[in-house]
Amino acid sequence: MYRTTFTMKPSLKLWATATAGNGLRPAPMALLPPIPLYRRLLRAHRKHLPHEMRLLGDEYIKAEFRAHRNVDNPVHLIGFLTEWQLYAQKIEGDSWVGDKLDPEKVEKMSDQQMGQLYELMKAIQKRRKDDNEE
């Protein structure tokens, strides 16, 4: 197995900005760096998901982290890490079962993301249909 270098390297100032509270809202969670977050996600899948869902989820995580390996935009990086960290917390707490997508997040999705979401929906529907036929 080979090791790849991860170049999502935000500055310390960026991390401080991302995790600083403003006194009006509850202090946000501290963001995990990319590699520990990646490992946490795979571990959460291993412990909390059925085998087939784990395979699909692991492939998706790997593809997303590879695609965002060279991100330079600090706002994009913080958003990426924050959303994946929230996802990890949901998986670990089993609060994802029956959860619905946030309409505000759906509105912000790109056409490509909407296409991916549609393909995922179709795969789930096909899987349910196949399971019901058996």
Summary of the structure (lengths in Angstrom):
residues: 134
radius of gyration: 16.7
end to end distance: 38.3
largest distance: 55.6
contacts: 273
relative contact order: 0.10
helix: 66%
strand: 0%
